[in-house]
Amino acid sequence: MTNAKRDSDGVPPPLPLDPVEHERVFPVAGVCSVTTPDGAGHGILCTLKGAPCVLTPAHVLGEAEDEPHPGLFDRHERETRVLAARRARVFVAHRSCDGTVNENEVAVTRLRLLPEVFFAFSPAPAPGRPPDANRMDYALCACDVETHTSETSTSDSQNTLSAVSSSKRADFKKRTRAALFTRALEDAQLSETCEPGDELHLGACVGKETRVSDVAWRRGFVTAPPRRRRDDEAYPYAAGLGDIAASRGVRATRVSLRYDARTVSGESGAAVTSAPRRAFGELDADFAARRKAAHALGSRGRGALVAMHRAGGEGEDGEGVMVCEILRDVKETLAVGKVRDAAEEGNAAVAVAELAREPRTSARGARSRAAAAAAE
């Protein structure tokens, strides 16, 4: 008796296999140039609940005069930061999306910071110390497209939107926002997924101020991942920094990581993204092909947004703040505002709910600044 399921050669059909799941591929992360009277750096173009924002280190916007309270910032420092944000100049280079320049030309767009719409920050740590939960060294500010110029390598001519009708200008802004702000903070890679030796891509602007022309991406590897809590027995590096970190004599905190990507001074705010990892069940040849495609020109920077570069120099490891920890801190800041606004209106329900919150089960992690504000 023959098997009806066998083919003409008598070979049984292959068993059905689940498809190999790869990590999500994003559009190339956007990086802009940020210039203030106190210095210059970079910023990451992102969205928060769909609103366009710029994420940059707080020290790029300047230092406040007064020492802030741990975790909560006084009014003077906030006003200083908002003033610094308004004085910042933000430029980003990208391919034109409105057809006013040629395909091989680069459009340089200026962004207007809107701290009155949304502004969240955490001060920088003391010199020589790594960032921690109370001093994460970031500023997240709402922004919008302001002007547009065209710039090529052979000509310094600049075009503005002054002669363009208001309808075309609105259409340009809409299309430019869609082209630039393609990364959501909510999609940031969790710190628990970073391991020693993981490959990273670091993207920094080429050029300064209005002369920014492109974003250069470099390779690097994690040398000190974020520290886990000491009660996390499932993670072998819970009680320390890991073998690689210990051998290099570097420090990392729960909100930061270190990597050996080549960095230079003035690149604070550069984007740090993940690189392809081998998926479960993926063949060696398929993984090698994916890695080769990811390292090709123009393909780096499409991984998950891991960190914001804040410090580093030639001959030393770079240091970045985990974007997922920045998102948690922003959520905590918003929760503090809700508690205080509700208290001013005589509504105690928000404070009661915050006091009853289980820290470890919340997307905000173990932070409890909102609970402290509710207890006041």
PLY file of the C-alpha trace (Angstrom):
ply
format ascii 1.0
element vertex 376
property float x
property float y
property float z
element edge 375
property int vertex1
property int vertex2
end_header
0.00 0.00 0.00
1.46 3.35 -1.06
1.27 6.57 0.88
-1.03 9.03 -0.91
0.83 12.00 0.56
4.17 11.10 -1.07
5.16 12.88 -4.26
6.05 11.17 -7.54
9.62 10.44 -6.34
8.43 8.83 -3.14
9.83 11.66 -0.92
7.51 12.87 1.86
6.75 16.61 1.91
8.75 18.76 4.37
7.32 19.45 7.78
5.71 22.88 8.19
8.06 25.26 10.04
7.23 28.50 11.74
8.63 31.54 9.90
11.75 33.08 11.40
10.90 36.34 13.15
13.44 39.14 12.78
13.67 42.37 14.74
11.64 45.29 13.49
13.28 47.47 10.81
12.64 51.22 11.15
13.32 54.14 8.82
16.76 55.67 9.30
16.83 57.62 12.57
16.85 61.39 12.16
19.69 63.41 13.70
19.85 67.21 13.72
22.38 69.89 14.67
21.62 71.94 17.81
23.44 75.22 18.42
23.01 77.49 21.45
24.97 80.46 22.83
26.46 78.03 25.38
27.62 75.36 22.96
26.68 72.99 20.17
25.68 69.37 19.85
23.19 67.07 18.21
19.58 66.09 18.70
17.41 63.09 17.86
14.22 63.70 15.90
11.37 61.73 17.45
7.70 61.86 18.35
5.93 61.62 21.69
2.28 60.62 21.32
2.54 61.62 17.69
3.87 65.14 18.38
7.28 66.04 16.82
10.04 66.57 19.38
13.81 66.98 19.61
15.76 64.97 22.20
19.12 66.48 23.13
21.44 66.43 26.18
20.57 69.05 28.77
24.15 70.32 28.93
23.89 71.37 25.27
21.20 73.88 26.28
23.40 75.32 29.03
23.70 74.94 32.77
21.30 76.38 35.31
22.64 78.54 38.12
20.77 76.96 41.00
21.20 73.40 42.23
17.93 71.51 41.64
16.17 69.32 44.14
16.76 65.59 43.54
14.21 64.44 41.00
12.14 67.63 41.19
13.27 70.89 39.64
12.63 74.36 40.90
10.91 77.02 38.83
14.06 79.05 38.22
15.87 76.15 36.58
12.87 75.31 34.43
12.65 78.92 33.22
16.37 78.86 32.49
16.03 75.69 30.45
13.01 76.98 28.56
14.85 80.21 27.75
17.85 78.22 26.55
15.59 76.02 24.42
14.04 79.05 22.76
17.45 80.43 21.89
18.64 77.16 20.34
19.01 76.81 16.57
18.16 73.41 15.13
19.04 72.32 11.60
18.57 68.95 9.92
19.77 67.76 6.50
17.55 65.51 4.41
16.48 64.78 0.89
13.88 67.26 -0.32
10.31 66.05 -0.11
8.59 68.89 -1.98
10.37 68.77 -5.31
12.00 72.21 -5.04
15.53 70.80 -5.25
17.12 68.13 -7.41
17.34 64.51 -6.37
21.07 64.71 -5.62
20.77 67.91 -3.58
20.32 68.07 0.17
17.62 70.14 1.83
18.51 71.86 5.09
15.51 72.50 7.29
15.42 74.68 10.37
13.24 73.58 13.27
11.60 75.91 15.75
11.59 74.69 19.36
8.29 75.08 21.22
9.02 74.68 24.95
5.67 76.28 25.80
3.95 73.30 24.15
6.02 70.59 25.86
9.34 70.62 27.66
10.82 67.93 29.92
14.39 67.64 31.12
16.75 66.19 33.68
20.01 67.96 34.63
23.46 66.70 33.82
25.49 64.85 36.48
28.59 66.31 38.06
31.69 66.27 35.84
33.29 62.84 35.76
30.22 61.03 37.10
27.82 58.84 35.09
24.14 59.76 34.79
21.66 58.36 37.29
17.89 58.36 37.78
17.87 61.95 39.09
20.46 63.37 36.68
19.96 61.84 33.27
21.18 64.79 31.20
18.39 65.09 28.64
15.99 67.71 27.33
12.89 66.79 25.33
11.26 69.74 23.59
8.37 70.00 21.14
9.26 71.50 17.77
7.96 72.26 14.30
9.34 72.96 10.84
10.22 76.63 10.44
12.13 77.38 7.24
13.62 75.53 4.34
16.79 76.06 2.36
18.53 74.12 -0.37
22.24 73.48 -0.25
24.63 71.61 -2.52
28.31 70.87 -2.30
29.15 73.26 -5.15
26.80 76.13 -4.50
25.91 78.21 -1.47
22.61 79.38 -2.90
19.67 79.21 -0.50
15.96 79.10 -1.28
13.28 80.07 1.22
9.55 79.65 1.33
8.90 83.39 1.28
7.64 83.27 -2.30
5.61 80.11 -1.90
1.89 80.30 -1.30
0.53 79.50 2.13
-1.11 76.29 0.87
2.14 74.99 -0.57
3.97 76.00 2.58
1.52 74.06 4.75
1.86 71.07 2.44
5.66 71.30 2.63
5.61 71.36 6.43
3.27 68.39 6.58
5.39 66.30 4.22
8.62 67.36 5.89
7.33 66.41 9.34
6.32 62.99 8.00
9.75 62.51 6.42
11.83 63.62 9.41
9.93 62.50 12.52
9.72 58.77 11.85
10.80 57.50 15.29
8.48 57.27 18.29
9.97 57.29 21.79
7.47 54.60 22.65
9.37 52.21 20.34
12.68 52.57 22.23
14.52 49.34 22.95
14.32 48.21 26.56
17.49 48.28 28.60
17.03 44.62 29.57
17.79 43.62 25.96
21.30 45.14 25.92
24.09 42.66 26.53
27.90 42.94 26.48
29.24 42.67 22.96
26.04 43.75 21.20
26.70 45.73 18.04
25.46 49.33 17.85
25.32 52.05 15.20
26.09 55.64 16.21
24.86 58.45 13.95
26.19 62.02 14.12
25.75 65.01 11.83
28.44 65.90 9.32
29.12 69.64 9.47
28.04 72.29 11.92
25.09 74.64 12.22
23.61 75.59 8.84
26.40 73.70 7.04
25.12 70.31 8.18
25.13 68.07 5.11
24.42 64.48 6.18
24.49 61.93 9.00
27.47 59.58 9.31
26.89 56.17 10.93
29.66 54.21 12.67
29.84 50.77 14.23
30.48 50.05 17.87
29.97 47.36 20.50
28.55 47.49 24.02
31.32 47.37 26.61
29.23 48.05 29.73
25.46 47.39 29.59
22.99 49.04 31.97
23.16 47.58 35.44
20.21 45.50 36.56
18.75 45.51 40.02
20.68 43.38 42.50
17.57 41.34 43.22
17.36 40.21 39.58
18.89 36.76 40.00
18.11 35.74 36.43
20.67 38.18 35.08
24.32 37.10 35.62
25.59 40.70 35.84
23.13 41.74 38.57
25.77 42.31 41.23
28.22 44.16 39.02
29.04 45.46 35.60
29.97 42.20 33.90
33.29 40.76 32.82
33.83 43.13 29.90
33.01 46.23 31.92
35.20 45.13 34.81
38.16 44.47 32.53
37.89 47.95 31.01
37.45 49.65 34.37
34.39 51.64 33.26
31.14 52.41 35.00
27.56 52.12 33.83
24.39 52.80 35.74
20.84 51.57 35.37
20.10 54.42 32.96
23.30 54.42 30.89
25.52 52.15 28.83
28.99 52.40 27.33
30.28 51.39 23.90
33.50 51.53 21.91
32.15 53.43 18.90
34.54 56.13 17.71
33.32 59.43 19.13
34.74 62.93 19.31
33.88 65.95 21.40
30.89 67.97 20.24
28.81 64.93 19.26
26.62 64.89 22.36
23.09 64.03 21.31
23.97 61.58 18.52
21.60 58.65 17.99
22.56 55.12 19.03
20.59 52.33 17.34
20.74 48.56 17.48
22.18 46.27 14.79
20.64 43.02 13.44
20.72 40.05 15.77
20.47 36.40 14.91
16.89 35.23 15.26
15.91 31.89 16.74
16.05 29.27 14.00
17.84 31.50 11.50
20.53 29.88 9.36
24.09 31.18 9.39
23.99 32.15 5.72
20.73 34.07 6.11
22.02 35.95 9.15
25.28 36.82 7.37
23.32 38.18 4.42
21.14 40.32 6.70
24.17 41.71 8.50
25.87 42.55 5.22
22.76 44.37 4.00
22.48 46.26 7.31
26.10 47.44 7.04
25.67 48.67 3.48
25.83 52.39 2.78
22.59 54.08 3.80
21.26 51.09 5.73
22.74 51.77 9.16
20.55 53.48 11.71
17.46 51.39 10.92
17.54 49.41 14.15
15.68 50.18 17.36
16.58 53.46 19.06
18.71 52.37 22.02
20.39 55.42 23.54
21.27 59.09 23.21
25.02 59.72 23.15
26.05 62.25 25.79
29.80 61.96 26.40
32.92 60.49 24.92
36.14 61.33 23.13
38.95 59.92 21.07
40.56 56.90 22.71
37.81 56.30 25.27
34.44 54.59 25.36
31.33 56.57 24.56
28.53 56.94 27.10
24.84 57.06 26.28
21.59 57.41 28.18
19.01 54.71 27.49
16.06 56.20 25.62
13.65 53.79 27.32
14.76 55.22 30.69
14.27 58.74 29.36
10.72 57.78 28.35
10.06 56.43 31.83
11.36 59.65 33.37
9.12 61.72 31.08
6.11 59.63 32.12
7.00 60.21 35.76
7.30 63.96 35.15
3.87 64.01 33.50
2.43 62.03 36.42
3.83 64.60 38.87
2.12 67.36 36.91
-1.20 65.50 36.96
-0.99 65.01 40.72
-0.28 68.67 41.39
-2.90 69.94 38.93
-5.53 67.68 40.49
-4.52 68.79 44.00
-4.97 72.44 43.04
-8.50 71.63 41.87
-9.27 69.74 45.09
-9.29 66.31 43.43
-7.56 63.79 45.69
-8.38 60.72 43.59
-5.27 61.11 41.41
-3.00 61.28 44.46
-4.66 58.24 46.04
-4.24 56.22 42.85
-0.58 57.23 42.65
0.09 56.21 46.24
-1.52 52.82 45.58
0.47 52.19 42.41
2.75 49.18 42.37
6.05 50.55 41.01
7.36 47.37 39.42
4.16 46.74 37.44
4.05 50.19 35.88
5.56 51.35 32.59
7.32 54.02 34.64
9.36 51.40 36.46
10.45 51.82 40.08
10.43 55.62 40.11
8.14 57.21 42.69
8.42 60.99 42.29
4.71 61.22 41.60
3.97 59.23 44.75
6.22 61.59 46.71
4.34 64.55 45.27
1.03 62.88 46.20
2.19 62.45 49.79
2.95 66.17 50.18
0 1
1 2
2 3
3 4
4 5
5 6
6 7
7 8
8 9
9 10
10 11
11 12
12 13
13 14
14 15
15 16
16 17
17 18
18 19
19 20
20 21
21 22
22 23
23 24
24 25
25 26
26 27
27 28
28 29
29 30
30 31
31 32
32 33
33 34
34 35
35 36
36 37
37 38
38 39
39 40
40 41
41 42
42 43
43 44
44 45
45 46
46 47
47 48
48 49
49 50
50 51
51 52
52 53
53 54
54 55
55 56
56 57
57 58
58 59
59 60
60 61
61 62
62 63
63 64
64 65
65 66
66 67
67 68
68 69
69 70
70 71
71 72
72 73
73 74
74 75
75 76
76 77
77 78
78 79
79 80
80 81
81 82
82 83
83 84
84 85
85 86
86 87
87 88
88 89
89 90
90 91
91 92
92 93
93 94
94 95
95 96
96 97
97 98
98 99
99 100
100 101
101 102
102 103
103 104
104 105
105 106
106 107
107 108
108 109
109 110
110 111
111 112
112 113
113 114
114 115
115 116
116 117
117 118
118 119
119 120
120 121
121 122
122 123
123 124
124 125
125 126
126 127
127 128
128 129
129 130
130 131
131 132
132 133
133 134
134 135
135 136
136 137
137 138
138 139
139 140
140 141
141 142
142 143
143 144
144 145
145 146
146 147
147 148
148 149
149 150
150 151
151 152
152 153
153 154
154 155
155 156
156 157
157 158
158 159
159 160
160 161
161 162
162 163
163 164
164 165
165 166
166 167
167 168
168 169
169 170
170 171
171 172
172 173
173 174
174 175
175 176
176 177
177 178
178 179
179 180
180 181
181 182
182 183
183 184
184 185
185 186
186 187
187 188
188 189
189 190
190 191
191 192
192 193
193 194
194 195
195 196
196 197
197 198
198 199
199 200
200 201
201 202
202 203
203 204
204 205
205 206
206 207
207 208
208 209
209 210
210 211
211 212
212 213
213 214
214 215
215 216
216 217
217 218
218 219
219 220
220 221
221 222
222 223
223 224
224 225
225 226
226 227
227 228
228 229
229 230
230 231
231 232
232 233
233 234
234 235
235 236
236 237
237 238
238 239
239 240
240 241
241 242
242 243
243 244
244 245
245 246
246 247
247 248
248 249
249 250
250 251
251 252
252 253
253 254
254 255
255 256
256 257
257 258
258 259
259 260
260 261
261 262
262 263
263 264
264 265
265 266
266 267
267 268
268 269
269 270
270 271
271 272
272 273
273 274
274 275
275 276
276 277
277 278
278 279
279 280
280 281
281 282
282 283
283 284
284 285
285 286
286 287
287 288
288 289
289 290
290 291
291 292
292 293
293 294
294 295
295 296
296 297
297 298
298 299
299 300
300 301
301 302
302 303
303 304
304 305
305 306
306 307
307 308
308 309
309 310
310 311
311 312
312 313
313 314
314 315
315 316
316 317
317 318
318 319
319 320
320 321
321 322
322 323
323 324
324 325
325 326
326 327
327 328
328 329
329 330
330 331
331 332
332 333
333 334
334 335
335 336
336 337
337 338
338 339
339 340
340 341
341 342
342 343
343 344
344 345
345 346
346 347
347 348
348 349
349 350
350 351
351 352
352 353
353 354
354 355
355 356
356 357
357 358
358 359
359 360
360 361
361 362
362 363
363 364
364 365
365 366
366 367
367 368
368 369
369 370
370 371
371 372
372 373
373 374
374 375
